[in-house]
Amino acid sequence: MLSILLQALPTTLPAMSPDTRFVAGWGTLSLVNAGLAQAKQRSGLLWWAFSLVLGPIARFLVVVLPRVDRVPPQRS
């Protein structure tokens, strides 16, 4: 029975179009940039949005900009 199921499966996977690969790569780049931004105490959501528009330029900015030191507000 297993051999019948295996014969019914396609032998090759459908190829991705170049447009699909571009979108997948750009989306992955934006998620990685958001993670890098969060590691530097910056807004991941904001940098994710920047990365969707700016792509590799946003990656350069995330890497070059210094880490943000957030000071918690003092209670009086």
Secondary structure, DSSP 8 states (H G I E B T S, - for coil): -HHHHHHHS-SS-----HHHHHHHHHHHHHHHHHHHHHHTTS-HHHHHHHHHHHTHHHHHHHHHS-----------
